[in-house]
Amino acid sequence: MGWNDLGLLYVVAAVLCMVGFYKYVYFLSIGYGFAVAGIGVALLVMFPAAAGPLHLVQCLLFVVYGARLSGFLLVREIKNAAYRKTLSSVTKDEKTMPVFVKAAIWICVSALYVAQTSPVFYRLYNQAADSALPWIGCLISAFGILLEALADRQKSAQKAKNPGMVATQGLYRTVRCPNYLGEILFWTGVIIGGLDALKGAGQWLMAVIAYICIVAIMFNGAKRLEKRQEARYGSTPEYRAY
């Protein structure tokens, strides 16, 4: 299973996730991006002998994905007063949350982020031969990053013009949550890229359970978002039409 190497990745993820102790939502947002990007860098350092086009692309996709996500979230929080207000309402119980609860979240999400990236780790650890499958996975992941980035950009632009309404144009005309769809596509590409590299029940369980968890988190996030939107905009004709 490569527990020693996984342990090193866990340390990287845990250290970079510690921003969640400032605001617990950061465990699942800014810290999430930091952790994935950090794991991408760590994999490049840990497996220098495997350095090749595929290895480089897979790890750089982690770095690009994580850096873009955390960068976007940081800029949005700094510049967008309306978002800060929304975030404040979501984290209103921050002060009453016990430290041990935050620590439990920290421990669990750090393990989840390592498990999510495990298909790439096991391709390197198992010294799996290059094939078309991981390249297909890279293309899907790259498309997911582009979709998520475009969705975030379009939403920010629309909210800047009309902060009193949800985004309804561009990608949002077709998909209610294109940014979450991009997230799911990114990790779908990651697991597809590891399908011919995973060995044994333990490796398969880690990769598949992590994939199921992140998809479930995205669906849950979409449902919670729509509940907040319904409560805020549900009485407006424009939202009802949308």
N, C-alpha and C positions, 0 to 999 in steps of 0.2 A: 504493500500500500504506500510505501514511501513516507512513513509517519514523520521522520525527522525533517524531511524537506517540506512537508505540509505544515509542520510546526513552525518553520521559519516564515512561511507565507502567512500563517496565522498571526505571528508577532507583527509582521508588517501591516496587515489589515487592522489589527487591534490598536496599534499605535496611531495609525492615521484616522481611525474612527473615534478617537478620544475627544474630538470636538463635540461629540454628542453629550458630553458631561456639561457643556455650556448651555446647549438647548437639546433636549432629547430627540427632537425631530431630525437633528443633524445626523444621528446614527443612521437614518434611512435616506438621507439626502446628500448633503455636502460630504459627510464622512464616507458615505457609500461610494461617491465618485473618487474621493481621495484613495480609498482602499483598493478599488479596481485598478486605478492608474498605478498605484504603488506595487501591486502584484505583477502587473505587466513589466515594470522595470526590474523587479526582483527575479522574474523568470528569465529575463535576458542575462542577468548577472549570474544566476545559478547554473545555467546551462550554456556556457559560452561555446563548448565544443559542438553543440547542435546548431550553432548559428548558421542560418541559411535563409533563403527568401521566405519560405513558409513560416519558419520560427519567428523571423523578424516581423512579418506582417501580422501574425496572430497576436504577438505581444504589443506591437504598436497600436493595434485596434483597441486593446484594453486601455492603453495610455490616452489615446485620443478620446475614447468614450468617457473615461473618468474625468479627464481634465476639462472637457467641454461641459459635462454635466455640472461639476462643482463650480466651474467658472460662471456658468449661466446663472446658477442659483445664488451665488454670492453677489453678482452684479444686480440681479433682480431685487434682492433684499435690500441692498444699499441704496438703489436709485428709486425703487417703487414704494411710495408711502402706502398706497392701497394694499399692496401685498404684505407689507409689514403689519398692517392692521389685521389682515386676515390671518397671518401667522400667529399674531398675538392671541387672537381668539381661539385658535386651535390649540395653543400651548398654555392656556390660562391656568391649567393645573400643574404647571412646571414646578412652582415653588413647593407644592405639597407632595411631590413625587419623592419617595424615599431614595436615598443613594443606592441602596442594595437593589432596587428595581431597575435603576439606570444601569447598574453594573451587570445585572442579568441580561438586559437588552444588549448591552455592549458585547458580552461574551457570545451570545447567540448569533447576532448579526455578523460578527467577525468570522465565526465558523461558516455561516451561510455564504459569505462573499468568497471564501476560499473554495467552498464546494462548487459554487457557480463557475469559477474559473478552472475547476479541476479537469475538464476535458482537454484543455490545452496543456496543463501540467502533465497529465498522464501520457499525452502524445510524446512529450519530451522525456519523461521518466522511463517510459516503456521503449523508447527509441523506435517508435513506429515509423515505418517507411512513408515517404510522401506519396500522396495519391490525389486524385481529382476531388475527392470528398471534402477534405479540409479547405481546399480552395473555394469550393462552392459555399461552404460555411462562412468563409471570409467575405465573400460577395454579399451574402445575406446579412451578415453583421454590419458591413459597411453601409448597406442600404438602410438598415435600421438606424444607424447613427445619423445619416443624412435626413431621414424622415423625421426623427425626433428633433433634430436641430432646426429644420425648416418649420415644424409645427410650433416649437417654442418661439421662434422669431415672428411667425405670423400672429400668434396669440398676443405677444407683447405689443406688436404694432397696433393690433385692433383694440386692445385694452387701453392703449395710450390715447386713441382717438375717442373711444366710447367706454369709459371705465364702468358705466352702469349697465353693461350688457356682456354676455359671454361671447367668445369668438365664434362667428358663424360663417366666415368666408374662407376662401382658400381650401386647404385640406379639411377644415372643419365643416365644409359643406357636405362632405362625403362620410367622414368618420368623426364621431363625437369626441374621441380621445386619441388623436393621431400620435401624440407624444408617447402615450402608454403602448400603443401598437408598435412604435419604433423600438421601444424598450424590449418588448417581447420578441420582436424579430432579431434584435441584436443577440439575445441569449439563445434563440433558436439556432442561429448560425454557429454559435459557440459549441452547442451540444452536437449539432450535425458534424462539425469538424472533428469531433472525437469519437464518432461511432465506430470507426475502424481501428481505434487505438486503445479503447478501454478493454481491460482484461480482468476477469474474475467478478464475482458477485459484489464484492465490496466497492470496487471502482464504479461499476454500473449503478449501484444503489446511491452512491454519493452524487454522481452526476445527474441522475434522473430525479431524485428527490429534490435536489437544489433547483432544477429547472421547473418542476411542478410548483415549488414554493414561490419562485419569483413570478410565475404566471398568475398564481393565486393572489399574490400581493398586488399585482397590477389590476386585476379584475376588482379586487376589494377597494383599491384606491379610486378606480373609476366610479364605483357605486357610491362611495362616500362623497366624491366630488359632485356627482349629480344630485345627491341629497342636499348638499349645501347650495347648489345652484337653484334647485327647486324652491328651497326656502327663501332665497334672496330674490330670484327673478320670476318665480312661478306665476305671479299675478300679472305680468306684463304681456301684452298681446304679441310682441315680437318674439319673446321666448316661447310662448305657446305655439306660435307658428313654426318656430325652429324645431 
